[in-house]
């Protein structure tokens, strides 16, 4: 008869049925993973293997399925729940976060610029970071709904500036609504740099703010090229209102902290995505 000491050393997969954790079919295990993610927000692969007594490969397969369904998203070493935005952060809040990422994205976006272009800059602190690169060029025209962009260009008289007007969005210091969109539709740009508070492959570009939808769509409709500029931290979040599918953009520029699984899925969908390295950070 096996001693008690040796019995406790038995591998987990050889434990008595009475003490072993219940075996879950894949769908049950994925729903259980989602329940844990709703509680914790983010979990590591190691934590999930411990919770469900399964291999790293099994957990990664489950994460891949949940990602395809748009219910969870890979992060380096783990997974996080897909989250819905109820409101967007104010300009004041956005202006002090992810500065290095935004500067790196803007520098890459600037490689698409040349003298004599007409550029649409959407409201946002990432697009605002493109302004110094525009100032360095000659014969540029900037169309924007963003008041900080206008303010940054006041001392650059060699840049033509068109603010599209509309209803003031106080927290984001921009103009929105049908009047702003109507003005945009009377103009044409060589390239539109569109910002985002939330994006993913399944839902596309979304926002919790209905008045922003028509303005962003109008900017995309009237531009020869449409470029989404956004940080990777916003991937896997979504708002109530859908603006466009990601495939409608000619290019997406984001930082290289985007999870490999998400980047590969976007590339497999035929989306041109540039992952920009950020000085002073490592993956």
C-alpha positions as CSV (number, residue, x, y, z in Angstrom):
1,X,0.0,0.0,0.0
2,X,1.3,3.4,-0.9
3,X,2.3,5.6,2.0
4,X,0.6,8.9,2.6
5,X,3.9,10.7,1.9
6,X,4.2,9.1,-1.5
7,X,0.5,9.7,-2.2
8,X,0.8,13.5,-1.8
9,X,3.8,13.4,-4.2
10,X,1.6,11.9,-7.0
11,X,1.4,14.1,-10.1
12,X,-1.7,16.2,-10.4
13,X,-3.0,14.4,-13.4
14,X,-2.8,11.1,-11.4
15,X,-4.8,12.4,-8.4
16,X,-7.8,10.5,-7.2
17,X,-11.1,11.6,-9.0
18,X,-12.4,12.8,-5.7
19,X,-9.6,15.4,-5.2
20,X,-8.8,16.3,-8.9
21,X,-10.3,19.5,-10.3
22,X,-13.2,18.9,-12.7
23,X,-12.2,18.5,-16.3
24,X,-13.8,21.3,-18.4
25,X,-14.5,21.1,-22.1
26,X,-12.9,24.0,-24.1
27,X,-16.0,26.2,-24.2
28,X,-16.5,25.8,-20.4
29,X,-12.9,26.6,-19.8
30,X,-13.1,29.8,-22.0
31,X,-16.2,31.0,-20.2
32,X,-14.5,30.4,-16.9
33,X,-11.4,32.4,-18.1
34,X,-13.8,35.3,-19.1
35,X,-15.4,35.2,-15.6
36,X,-11.9,35.4,-14.0
37,X,-11.0,38.3,-16.4
38,X,-14.1,40.2,-15.4
39,X,-13.0,40.0,-11.8
40,X,-9.3,40.8,-12.4
41,X,-9.1,42.6,-15.7
42,X,-5.7,41.1,-16.6
43,X,-4.2,37.7,-15.9
44,X,-1.0,36.0,-16.8
45,X,-0.7,32.8,-18.8
46,X,0.9,31.2,-15.7
47,X,-2.0,32.3,-13.4
48,X,-4.4,30.7,-15.9
49,X,-2.5,27.4,-16.1
50,X,-2.5,27.2,-12.3
51,X,-6.2,28.0,-12.1
52,X,-7.3,25.5,-14.7
53,X,-4.6,22.8,-14.3
54,X,-3.8,22.8,-18.0
55,X,-0.8,23.5,-20.2
56,X,0.5,26.8,-21.5
57,X,-0.4,25.7,-25.0
58,X,-4.0,25.0,-24.0
59,X,-4.3,28.5,-22.4
60,X,-2.8,30.2,-25.4
61,X,-5.2,28.4,-27.7
62,X,-8.1,29.6,-25.5
63,X,-6.8,33.1,-25.6
64,X,-6.5,33.0,-29.4
65,X,-10.2,31.9,-29.7
66,X,-11.3,34.6,-27.3
67,X,-9.3,37.1,-29.2
68,X,-10.9,36.0,-32.5
69,X,-14.3,36.5,-30.9
70,X,-13.4,40.0,-29.7
71,X,-13.9,39.1,-26.0
72,X,-10.4,39.3,-24.8
73,X,-7.0,40.4,-26.0
74,X,-3.4,39.2,-25.7
75,X,-0.9,41.3,-23.8
76,X,2.7,40.3,-23.3
77,X,2.7,37.3,-21.0
78,X,-1.1,37.2,-20.6
79,X,-4.5,38.3,-21.5
80,X,-6.9,41.1,-20.7
81,X,-10.7,41.5,-21.0
82,X,-12.1,43.5,-23.8
83,X,-13.4,46.7,-22.2
84,X,-16.0,49.2,-23.3
85,X,-15.4,52.9,-22.9
86,X,-18.3,55.0,-21.5
87,X,-16.5,58.3,-21.9
88,X,-13.2,59.5,-23.5
89,X,-10.4,61.0,-21.4
90,X,-10.2,64.8,-21.6
91,X,-7.5,66.6,-23.5
92,X,-5.9,67.5,-20.2
93,X,-5.6,63.9,-19.2
94,X,-4.4,62.6,-22.6
95,X,-1.7,65.4,-22.7
96,X,0.3,63.8,-19.9
97,X,0.3,60.1,-20.8
98,X,2.2,58.0,-23.3
99,X,4.2,61.0,-24.5
100,X,7.1,58.9,-25.8
101,X,4.8,56.7,-27.7
102,X,3.0,59.6,-29.3
103,X,6.2,61.3,-30.3
104,X,7.5,58.1,-31.9
105,X,4.2,57.6,-33.8
106,X,4.2,61.2,-35.0
107,X,7.8,60.9,-36.2
108,X,6.9,57.9,-38.3
109,X,3.7,59.6,-39.6
110,X,6.0,62.6,-40.7
111,X,7.8,60.3,-43.2
112,X,4.5,60.4,-45.2
113,X,4.7,64.2,-45.5
114,X,6.3,66.5,-48.1
115,X,6.1,70.2,-48.9
116,X,2.9,71.5,-50.5
117,X,0.5,69.0,-48.9
118,X,-2.9,69.5,-47.5
119,X,-3.2,67.5,-44.2
120,X,-6.2,66.8,-42.0
121,X,-5.3,66.5,-38.3
122,X,-8.0,65.0,-36.2
123,X,-8.5,66.1,-32.6
124,X,-6.1,64.4,-30.3
125,X,-2.7,64.6,-28.6
126,X,-1.1,62.0,-31.0
127,X,-2.1,64.2,-34.0
128,X,-0.9,67.3,-32.1
129,X,2.6,65.7,-32.0
130,X,2.7,65.8,-35.8
131,X,2.5,69.6,-35.8
132,X,6.3,70.3,-35.4
133,X,7.0,68.1,-38.4
134,X,4.5,70.1,-40.5
135,X,6.0,73.4,-39.4
136,X,9.4,72.2,-40.7
137,X,7.9,72.0,-44.2
138,X,7.0,74.7,-46.7
139,X,3.7,75.5,-48.4
140,X,1.6,73.3,-46.1
141,X,-2.1,73.5,-45.4
142,X,-3.6,72.0,-42.2
143,X,-7.3,71.3,-41.8
144,X,-8.4,70.5,-38.3
145,X,-11.2,70.4,-35.7
146,X,-8.7,70.7,-32.9
147,X,-8.1,73.9,-31.1
148,X,-4.7,72.9,-29.6
149,X,-3.5,72.2,-33.1
150,X,-4.6,75.7,-34.2
151,X,-2.9,77.2,-31.1
152,X,0.3,75.4,-32.0
153,X,0.3,76.8,-35.5
154,X,-0.5,80.4,-34.6
155,X,3.2,81.3,-34.6
156,X,3.8,79.5,-37.9
157,X,2.5,82.0,-40.5
158,X,3.9,79.9,-43.4
159,X,1.3,77.2,-42.7
160,X,-2.2,77.8,-44.0
161,X,-4.7,76.7,-41.3
162,X,-8.4,75.9,-41.7
163,X,-10.5,75.2,-38.6
164,X,-13.7,73.6,-39.5
165,X,-15.9,75.0,-36.7
166,X,-18.9,73.3,-35.3
167,X,-20.1,72.5,-31.8
168,X,-17.4,72.8,-29.1
169,X,-16.5,69.6,-27.3
170,X,-15.2,71.3,-24.1
171,X,-13.3,68.4,-22.5
172,X,-11.5,67.5,-25.8
173,X,-11.0,71.1,-27.0
174,X,-12.3,70.3,-30.4
175,X,-15.4,70.8,-32.6
176,X,-17.8,68.1,-33.5
177,X,-21.2,67.5,-35.0
178,X,-22.9,67.9,-38.4
179,X,-21.9,71.5,-39.0
180,X,-18.2,70.5,-38.6
181,X,-18.7,67.5,-40.9
182,X,-20.5,69.6,-43.5
183,X,-17.5,72.0,-43.7
184,X,-15.1,69.1,-44.0
185,X,-17.1,67.7,-47.0
186,X,-16.4,71.0,-48.8
187,X,-12.6,70.4,-48.5
188,X,-10.1,67.8,-49.7
189,X,-6.9,66.6,-48.2
190,X,-3.9,64.6,-49.4
191,X,-3.8,62.7,-46.1
192,X,-6.0,62.5,-43.0
193,X,-4.4,61.5,-39.7
194,X,-7.3,60.1,-37.7
195,X,-7.0,59.6,-33.9
196,X,-8.7,57.0,-31.8
197,X,-9.7,56.3,-28.2
198,X,-10.6,52.7,-29.0
199,X,-9.9,50.2,-31.8
200,X,-9.8,46.5,-32.6
201,X,-10.0,44.2,-35.5
202,X,-13.6,42.9,-34.8
203,X,-15.3,46.2,-34.1
204,X,-13.0,48.6,-36.0
205,X,-12.6,52.2,-35.0
206,X,-15.2,53.2,-32.4
207,X,-16.0,56.0,-30.0
208,X,-18.3,56.5,-27.0
209,X,-19.1,60.0,-28.4
210,X,-21.8,60.1,-31.1
211,X,-21.0,63.7,-32.2
212,X,-17.5,62.6,-33.2
213,X,-18.6,59.9,-35.7
214,X,-19.7,62.1,-38.6
215,X,-16.6,64.3,-38.4
216,X,-14.2,61.4,-38.5
217,X,-16.1,59.8,-41.4
218,X,-16.2,63.0,-43.3
219,X,-12.4,63.4,-42.9
220,X,-11.9,59.9,-44.2
221,X,-14.3,60.4,-47.1
222,X,-12.5,63.5,-48.4
223,X,-8.8,62.4,-48.0
224,X,-6.7,60.7,-50.6
225,X,-5.0,58.6,-47.9
226,X,-6.4,57.7,-44.5
227,X,-3.9,57.0,-41.7
228,X,-5.0,55.8,-38.2
229,X,-2.5,57.1,-35.6
230,X,-3.0,55.6,-32.1
231,X,-1.2,54.0,-29.2
232,X,-1.3,50.2,-28.7
233,X,-2.8,50.6,-25.2
234,X,-6.1,51.5,-26.8
235,X,-6.3,48.2,-28.8
236,X,-9.1,45.9,-27.5
237,X,-11.2,48.7,-26.2
238,X,-14.4,49.8,-27.8
239,X,-17.1,52.5,-27.7
240,X,-20.8,52.3,-28.6
241,X,-20.5,54.1,-31.9
242,X,-18.7,52.5,-34.9
243,X,-16.8,54.9,-37.2
244,X,-15.1,52.5,-39.7
245,X,-13.6,49.2,-40.2
246,X,-9.8,49.0,-39.8
247,X,-9.5,47.8,-43.4
248,X,-10.8,51.2,-44.6
249,X,-7.5,52.8,-43.5
250,X,-4.5,52.8,-45.9
251,X,-2.2,52.4,-42.9
252,X,-2.3,52.1,-39.1
253,X,0.7,53.5,-37.2
254,X,1.0,52.4,-33.5
255,X,3.8,51.5,-31.1
256,X,5.4,48.1,-30.9
257,X,4.0,47.2,-27.5
258,X,1.0,45.8,-29.4
259,X,0.8,42.1,-28.6
260,X,2.3,39.8,-31.3
261,X,-0.9,37.9,-31.6
262,X,-2.9,41.0,-32.3
263,X,-0.3,42.3,-34.8
264,X,-0.3,39.0,-36.7
265,X,-4.1,38.9,-36.8
266,X,-4.2,42.4,-38.2
267,X,-1.6,41.6,-40.8
268,X,-3.4,38.3,-41.7
269,X,-6.5,40.5,-42.4
270,X,-4.5,42.4,-45.0
271,X,-4.2,45.6,-42.9
272,X,-1.0,47.6,-43.4
273,X,0.2,48.2,-39.8
274,X,3.5,49.9,-38.8
275,X,4.8,49.1,-35.3
276,X,7.0,51.9,-34.2
277,X,9.8,51.4,-31.6
278,X,9.7,53.8,-28.7
279,X,13.1,55.1,-27.4
280,X,13.7,54.1,-23.8
281,X,11.2,51.2,-23.8
282,X,11.7,47.5,-24.3
283,X,9.2,44.8,-25.1
